[in-house]
Amino acid sequence: MIRVNLLPHREQKRQARKRQFISLAIGLAGLALAVVLLVHVLLGTQIENQESRNALLKTEIGKLDSQIKEIDKLREQTQALLARKQVVETLQTNRTEAVHLIDQLVRQLPDGIYLRSVKQAGTKVTLIGYAQSNARVSTLMRNIDASPWLFQPELVEIKSVPSPTAKDLRVNEFTLNVQIKQAAPPEEPKPAAGGAAPPLPPAKAKGA
């Protein structure tokens, strides 16, 4: 009877399977490493692209901020120029109003009246003066109504006081509010003269 020893053959197969397993493990490890490296490269590329985009956005945002600052500066300069223009126009208007006010007071002031004080606040003018009679004040108010630059005369107060020039005489001290027209007036009509004076509007009277 022939006996065959199979131990070496089994050992060889075992060693072959072991080598195959090691080769497969190394191959899988290499493949996994390659995948990891590929993912790392892809992620690195995406990160670089995103950083480039962020840098571009920061640059553009900086440009926009500079432009916004420039626009704000231009807006401030424009507002300052408009404010100066408004001041100049106001001064020009006030200067014209003052000229017309003085001219109209000279033209419309009837005989027997002289002014002690003229105060202007905006378009409102307060006249304080002396009149020989109530009729003179009525004539002044009628002339103001006919003026192309003055309107809306309002008698605030009228009272009898001693004359500043002659203590033994008495005159009527009056306070009158007048408005100045800001629009360009039409051709100036001639002041009304003569005729009966209109009655005075209600006002508190003091003295005799």
ZADO-1210 file (C-alpha; in nm, 4 decimals, padded with zeros to 6 digits):
<atoms>
<atom x="00.0000" y="00.0000" z="00.0000" code="MET" pos="1"/>
<atom x="00.1385" y="00.3440" z="-00.1115" code="ILE" pos="2"/>
<atom x="00.1117" y="00.6348" z="00.1290" code="ARG" pos="3"/>
<atom x="00.1081" y="01.0006" z="-00.0024" code="VAL" pos="4"/>
<atom x="00.2099" y="01.2918" z="00.2224" code="ASN" pos="5"/>
<atom x="-00.0246" y="01.5905" z="00.1444" code="LEU" pos="6"/>
<atom x="00.1094" y="01.8244" z="00.4121" code="LEU" pos="7"/>
<atom x="00.3456" y="02.0223" z="00.1831" code="PRO" pos="8"/>
<atom x="00.0768" y="02.0698" z="-00.0786" code="HIS" pos="9"/>
<atom x="-00.1708" y="02.2046" z="00.1811" code="ARG" pos="10"/>
<atom x="00.0931" y="02.4343" z="00.3200" code="GLU" pos="11"/>
<atom x="00.1623" y="02.5691" z="-00.0261" code="GLN" pos="12"/>
<atom x="-00.2048" y="02.6383" z="-00.0835" code="LYS" pos="13"/>
<atom x="-00.2288" y="02.8090" z="00.2541" code="ARG" pos="14"/>
<atom x="00.0701" y="03.0264" z="00.1715" code="GLN" pos="15"/>
<atom x="-00.0769" y="03.1075" z="-00.1706" code="ALA" pos="16"/>
<atom x="-00.4083" y="03.2159" z="-00.0182" code="ARG" pos="17"/>
<atom x="-00.2205" y="03.4216" z="00.2375" code="LYS" pos="18"/>
<atom x="-00.0237" y="03.5943" z="-00.0374" code="ARG" pos="19"/>
<atom x="-00.3469" y="03.6606" z="-00.2291" code="GLN" pos="20"/>
<atom x="-00.5105" y="03.8078" z="00.0806" code="PHE" pos="21"/>
<atom x="-00.2115" y="04.0315" z="00.1474" code="ILE" pos="22"/>
<atom x="-00.2038" y="04.1429" z="-00.2167" code="SER" pos="23"/>
<atom x="-00.5772" y="04.2142" z="-00.2075" code="LEU" pos="24"/>
<atom x="-00.5428" y="04.4048" z="00.1210" code="ALA" pos="25"/>
<atom x="-00.2559" y="04.6100" z="-00.0206" code="ILE" pos="26"/>
<atom x="-00.4557" y="04.6792" z="-00.3337" code="GLY" pos="27"/>
<atom x="-00.7593" y="04.7885" z="-00.1350" code="LEU" pos="28"/>
<atom x="-00.5425" y="05.0032" z="00.0876" code="ALA" pos="29"/>
<atom x="-00.3831" y="05.1613" z="-00.2166" code="GLY" pos="30"/>
<atom x="-00.7234" y="05.2180" z="-00.3729" code="LEU" pos="31"/>
<atom x="-00.8537" y="05.3700" z="-00.0507" code="ALA" pos="32"/>
<atom x="-00.5460" y="05.5927" z="-00.0291" code="LEU" pos="33"/>
<atom x="-00.5951" y="05.6999" z="-00.3881" code="ALA" pos="34"/>
<atom x="-00.9581" y="05.7809" z="-00.3186" code="VAL" pos="35"/>
<atom x="-00.8593" y="05.9791" z="-00.0095" code="VAL" pos="36"/>
<atom x="-00.5953" y="06.1671" z="-00.2059" code="LEU" pos="37"/>
<atom x="-00.8415" y="06.2367" z="-00.4866" code="LEU" pos="38"/>
<atom x="-01.1047" y="06.3639" z="-00.2418" code="VAL" pos="39"/>
<atom x="-00.8392" y="06.5749" z="-00.0699" code="HIS" pos="40"/>
<atom x="-00.7329" y="06.7250" z="-00.4011" code="VAL" pos="41"/>
<atom x="-01.0916" y="06.7934" z="-00.5039" code="LEU" pos="42"/>
<atom x="-01.1729" y="06.9526" z="-00.1694" code="LEU" pos="43"/>
<atom x="-00.8537" y="07.1574" z="-00.1834" code="GLY" pos="44"/>
<atom x="-00.9433" y="07.2776" z="-00.5312" code="THR" pos="45"/>
<atom x="-01.2937" y="07.3726" z="-00.4217" code="GLN" pos="46"/>
<atom x="-01.1558" y="07.5509" z="-00.1163" code="ILE" pos="47"/>
<atom x="-00.9107" y="07.7431" z="-00.3324" code="GLU" pos="48"/>
<atom x="-01.1893" y="07.8366" z="-00.5734" code="ASN" pos="49"/>
<atom x="-01.4099" y="07.9511" z="-00.2867" code="GLN" pos="50"/>
<atom x="-01.1251" y="08.1504" z="-00.1344" code="GLU" pos="51"/>
<atom x="-01.0650" y="08.3116" z="-00.4731" code="SER" pos="52"/>
<atom x="-01.4338" y="08.3981" z="-00.4933" code="ARG" pos="53"/>
<atom x="-01.4284" y="08.5353" z="-00.1381" code="ASN" pos="54"/>
<atom x="-01.1233" y="08.7458" z="-00.2224" code="ALA" pos="55"/>
<atom x="-01.2978" y="08.8747" z="-00.5362" code="LEU" pos="56"/>
<atom x="-01.6099" y="08.9533" z="-00.3353" code="LEU" pos="57"/>
<atom x="-01.4039" y="09.1382" z="-00.0741" code="LYS" pos="58"/>
<atom x="-01.2348" y="09.3382" z="-00.3483" code="THR" pos="59"/>
<atom x="-01.5665" y="09.4254" z="-00.5117" code="GLU" pos="60"/>
<atom x="-01.7219" y="09.5090" z="-00.1760" code="ILE" pos="61"/>
<atom x="-01.4280" y="09.7396" z="-00.1052" code="GLY" pos="62"/>
<atom x="-01.4815" y="09.9110" z="-00.4408" code="LYS" pos="63"/>
<atom x="-01.8527" y="09.9466" z="-00.3676" code="LEU" pos="64"/>
<atom x="-01.7780" y="10.0900" z="-00.0224" code="ASP" pos="65"/>
<atom x="-01.5441" y="10.3431" z="-00.1833" code="SER" pos="66"/>
<atom x="-01.8110" y="10.4328" z="-00.4372" code="GLN" pos="67"/>
<atom x="-02.0733" y="10.4642" z="-00.1639" code="ILE" pos="68"/>
<atom x="-01.8435" y="10.6940" z="00.0349" code="LYS" pos="69"/>
<atom x="-01.7856" y="10.8991" z="-00.2774" code="GLU" pos="70"/>
<atom x="-02.1605" y="10.9162" z="-00.3423" code="ILE" pos="71"/>
<atom x="-02.2224" y="11.0205" z="00.0201" code="ASP" pos="72"/>
<atom x="-01.9563" y="11.2885" z="-00.0147" code="LYS" pos="73"/>
<atom x="-02.1144" y="11.4122" z="-00.3377" code="LEU" pos="74"/>
<atom x="-02.4562" y="11.4081" z="-00.1715" code="ARG" pos="75"/>
<atom x="-02.3232" y="11.6135" z="00.1194" code="GLU" pos="76"/>
<atom x="-02.1630" y="11.8585" z="-00.1221" code="GLN" pos="77"/>
<atom x="-02.4888" y="11.8802" z="-00.3160" code="THR" pos="78"/>
<atom x="-02.6855" y="11.9447" z="00.0035" code="GLN" pos="79"/>
<atom x="-02.4344" y="12.2100" z="00.1065" code="ALA" pos="80"/>
<atom x="-02.4601" y="12.3782" z="-00.2344" code="LEU" pos="81"/>
<atom x="-02.8402" y="12.3662" z="-00.2193" code="LEU" pos="82"/>
<atom x="-02.8332" y="12.5139" z="00.1304" code="ALA" pos="83"/>
<atom x="-02.6031" y="12.7933" z="00.0126" code="ARG" pos="84"/>
<atom x="-02.8266" y="12.8518" z="-00.2882" code="LYS" pos="85"/>
<atom x="-03.1291" y="12.8703" z="-00.0582" code="GLN" pos="86"/>
<atom x="-02.9498" y="13.1178" z="00.1682" code="VAL" pos="87"/>
<atom x="-02.8517" y="13.3327" z="-00.1296" code="VAL" pos="88"/>
<atom x="-03.2067" y="13.3234" z="-00.2664" code="GLU" pos="89"/>
<atom x="-03.3465" y="13.4083" z="00.0756" code="THR" pos="90"/>
<atom x="-03.1049" y="13.6981" z="00.1149" code="LEU" pos="91"/>
<atom x="-03.1879" y="13.8178" z="-00.2352" code="GLN" pos="92"/>
<atom x="-03.5597" y="13.7942" z="-00.1633" code="THR" pos="93"/>
<atom x="-03.5249" y="13.9634" z="00.1754" code="ASN" pos="94"/>
<atom x="-03.3191" y="14.2415" z="00.0213" code="ARG" pos="95"/>
<atom x="-03.5836" y="14.2949" z="-00.2449" code="THR" pos="96"/>
<atom x="-03.8603" y="14.2810" z="00.0142" code="GLU" pos="97"/>
<atom x="-03.6843" y="14.5387" z="00.2303" code="ALA" pos="98"/>
<atom x="-03.6460" y="14.7732" z="-00.0666" code="VAL" pos="99"/>
<atom x="-04.0120" y="14.7367" z="-00.1653" code="HIS" pos="100"/>
<atom x="-04.1223" y="14.7693" z="00.1974" code="LEU" pos="101"/>
<atom x="-03.9424" y="15.1015" z="00.2462" code="ILE" pos="102"/>
<atom x="-04.0587" y="15.2246" z="-00.0933" code="ASP" pos="103"/>
<atom x="-04.4215" y="15.1331" z="-00.0219" code="GLN" pos="104"/>
<atom x="-04.4181" y="15.2848" z="00.3248" code="LEU" pos="105"/>
<atom x="-04.2952" y="15.6107" z="00.1756" code="VAL" pos="106"/>
<atom x="-04.5573" y="15.5956" z="-00.0998" code="ARG" pos="107"/>
<atom x="-04.8557" y="15.4819" z="00.1046" code="GLN" pos="108"/>
<atom x="-04.7997" y="15.6810" z="00.4232" code="LEU" pos="109"/>
<atom x="-05.0559" y="15.9666" z="00.4271" code="PRO" pos="110"/>
<atom x="-04.9973" y="16.3111" z="00.5723" code="ASP" pos="111"/>
<atom x="-05.0516" y="16.3375" z="00.9456" code="GLY" pos="112"/>
<atom x="-04.8868" y="16.0017" z="01.0230" code="ILE" pos="113"/>
<atom x="-04.5281" y="15.9249" z="01.1090" code="TYR" pos="114"/>
<atom x="-04.3805" y="15.5939" z="01.2133" code="LEU" pos="115"/>
<atom x="-04.1862" y="15.5301" z="01.5309" code="ARG" pos="116"/>
<atom x="-04.0939" y="15.1635" z="01.4692" code="SER" pos="117"/>
<atom x="-04.0903" y="14.9177" z="01.1792" code="VAL" pos="118"/>
<atom x="-04.0189" y="14.5504" z="01.2606" code="LYS" pos="119"/>
<atom x="-04.0201" y="14.2624" z="01.0130" code="GLN" pos="120"/>
<atom x="-04.0473" y="13.8895" z="01.0973" code="ALA" pos="121"/>
<atom x="-04.0676" y="13.6851" z="00.7789" code="GLY" pos="122"/>
<atom x="-04.3485" y="13.8323" z="00.5715" code="THR" pos="123"/>
<atom x="-04.5093" y="14.0029" z="00.8705" code="LYS" pos="124"/>
<atom x="-04.4306" y="14.3702" z="00.9365" code="VAL" pos="125"/>
<atom x="-04.5346" y="14.5504" z="01.2539" code="THR" pos="126"/>
<atom x="-04.5752" y="14.9268" z="01.2272" code="LEU" pos="127"/>
<atom x="-04.5896" y="15.1474" z="01.5354" code="ILE" pos="128"/>
<atom x="-04.6499" y="15.5150" z="01.4857" code="GLY" pos="129"/>
<atom x="-04.8481" y="15.8264" z="01.5629" code="TYR" pos="130"/>
<atom x="-05.1506" y="15.9671" z="01.3787" code="ALA" pos="131"/>
<atom x="-05.3313" y="16.2960" z="01.4143" code="GLN" pos="132"/>
<atom x="-05.6670" y="16.1141" z="01.3965" code="SER" pos="133"/>
<atom x="-05.8273" y="15.7740" z="01.3492" code="ASN" pos="134"/>
<atom x="-05.9180" y="15.8741" z="00.9942" code="ALA" pos="135"/>
<atom x="-05.5480" y="15.9001" z="00.9079" code="ARG" pos="136"/>
<atom x="-05.4976" y="15.5398" z="01.0201" code="VAL" pos="137"/>
<atom x="-05.7965" y="15.4334" z="00.8104" code="SER" pos="138"/>
<atom x="-05.6435" y="15.6076" z="00.5090" code="THR" pos="139"/>
<atom x="-05.3153" y="15.4259" z="00.5684" code="LEU" pos="140"/>
<atom x="-05.4942" y="15.0911" z="00.5827" code="MET" pos="141"/>
<atom x="-05.6841" y="15.1711" z="00.2628" code="ARG" pos="142"/>
<atom x="-05.3603" y="15.2647" z="00.0872" code="ASN" pos="143"/>
<atom x="-05.2002" y="14.9391" z="00.2021" code="ILE" pos="144"/>
<atom x="-05.4931" y="14.7433" z="00.0565" code="ASP" pos="145"/>
<atom x="-05.4271" y="14.9182" z="-00.2766" code="ALA" pos="146"/>
<atom x="-05.0516" y="14.8517" z="-00.2625" code="SER" pos="147"/>
<atom x="-04.9005" y="14.5939" z="-00.5025" code="PRO" pos="148"/>
<atom x="-04.6486" y="14.4808" z="-00.2373" code="TRP" pos="149"/>
<atom x="-04.8377" y="14.5084" z="00.0924" code="LEU" pos="150"/>
<atom x="-05.1678" y="14.3540" z="00.1963" code="PHE" pos="151"/>
<atom x="-05.3834" y="14.2424" z="00.4875" code="GLN" pos="152"/>
<atom x="-05.3475" y="14.5405" z="00.7234" code="PRO" pos="153"/>
<atom x="-05.4555" y="14.4483" z="01.0765" code="GLU" pos="154"/>
<atom x="-05.4986" y="14.7112" z="01.3447" code="LEU" pos="155"/>
<atom x="-05.3714" y="14.5711" z="01.6740" code="VAL" pos="156"/>
<atom x="-05.4144" y="14.8695" z="01.9007" code="GLU" pos="157"/>
<atom x="-05.4849" y="15.2421" z="01.8919" code="ILE" pos="158"/>
<atom x="-05.4744" y="15.4710" z="02.1919" code="LYS" pos="159"/>
<atom x="-05.4557" y="15.8380" z="02.2743" code="SER" pos="160"/>
<atom x="-05.1193" y="15.9479" z="02.4133" code="VAL" pos="161"/>
<atom x="-04.9388" y="16.2803" z="02.4684" code="PRO" pos="162"/>
<atom x="-04.7568" y="16.4012" z="02.1600" code="SER" pos="163"/>
<atom x="-04.3812" y="16.3298" z="02.1755" code="PRO" pos="164"/>
<atom x="-04.3128" y="16.6737" z="02.0308" code="THR" pos="165"/>
<atom x="-04.5698" y="16.8790" z="02.2235" code="ALA" pos="166"/>
<atom x="-04.6774" y="16.7624" z="02.5672" code="LYS" pos="167"/>
<atom x="-04.9925" y="16.9743" z="02.5619" code="ASP" pos="168"/>
<atom x="-05.1187" y="16.7930" z="02.2526" code="LEU" pos="169"/>
<atom x="-05.2505" y="16.4398" z="02.2234" code="ARG" pos="170"/>
<atom x="-05.2106" y="16.2045" z="01.9286" code="VAL" pos="171"/>
<atom x="-05.3227" y="15.8523" z="01.8472" code="ASN" pos="172"/>
<atom x="-05.0531" y="15.5890" z="01.8878" code="GLU" pos="173"/>
<atom x="-05.1295" y="15.2819" z="01.6759" code="PHE" pos="174"/>
<atom x="-04.9869" y="14.9357" z="01.6182" code="THR" pos="175"/>
<atom x="-05.0535" y="14.7878" z="01.2752" code="LEU" pos="176"/>
<atom x="-04.9574" y="14.4498" z="01.1302" code="ASN" pos="177"/>
<atom x="-04.8997" y="14.4240" z="00.7545" code="VAL" pos="178"/>
<atom x="-04.8086" y="14.1320" z="00.5251" code="GLN" pos="179"/>
<atom x="-04.5563" y="14.1514" z="00.2401" code="ILE" pos="180"/>
<atom x="-04.6421" y="13.9936" z="-00.0927" code="LYS" pos="181"/>
<atom x="-04.3688" y="13.7637" z="-00.2207" code="GLN" pos="182"/>
<atom x="-04.5059" y="13.7141" z="-00.5723" code="ALA" pos="183"/>
<atom x="-04.4158" y="13.9602" z="-00.8463" code="ALA" pos="184"/>
<atom x="-04.6787" y="14.2355" z="-00.8346" code="PRO" pos="185"/>
<atom x="-04.8687" y="14.3790" z="-01.1308" code="PRO" pos="186"/>
<atom x="-04.8228" y="14.7346" z="-01.2456" code="GLU" pos="187"/>
<atom x="-04.8559" y="14.9633" z="-00.9460" code="GLU" pos="188"/>
<atom x="-05.1870" y="15.1496" z="-00.9327" code="PRO" pos="189"/>
<atom x="-05.2084" y="15.5010" z="-00.8081" code="LYS" pos="190"/>
<atom x="-05.2858" y="15.5318" z="-00.4345" code="PRO" pos="191"/>
<atom x="-05.6442" y="15.6257" z="-00.3618" code="ALA" pos="192"/>
<atom x="-05.6792" y="15.9877" z="-00.2545" code="ALA" pos="193"/>
<atom x="-05.9677" y="16.1820" z="-00.1100" code="GLY" pos="194"/>
<atom x="-06.3094" y="16.0502" z="-00.0192" code="GLY" pos="195"/>
<atom x="-06.4384" y="15.9471" z="00.3191" code="ALA" pos="196"/>
<atom x="-06.2115" y="15.7232" z="00.5251" code="ALA" pos="197"/>
<atom x="-06.3437" y="15.3727" z="00.5908" code="PRO" pos="198"/>
<atom x="-06.4345" y="15.2877" z="00.9484" code="PRO" pos="199"/>
<atom x="-06.1600" y="15.1423" z="01.1629" code="LEU" pos="200"/>
<atom x="-06.1753" y="14.7690" z="01.2430" code="PRO" pos="201"/>
<atom x="-06.2396" y="14.6732" z="01.6047" code="PRO" pos="202"/>
<atom x="-05.9400" y="14.7438" z="01.8277" code="ALA" pos="203"/>
<atom x="-05.8938" y="14.8075" z="02.1919" code="LYS" pos="204"/>
<atom x="-05.8760" y="15.1785" z="02.2571" code="ALA" pos="205"/>
<atom x="-05.7158" y="15.3408" z="02.5550" code="LYS" pos="206"/>
<atom x="-05.7460" y="15.6948" z="02.6739" code="GLY" pos="207"/>
<atom x="-05.9788" y="15.9650" z="02.5438" code="ALA" pos="208"/>
</atoms>
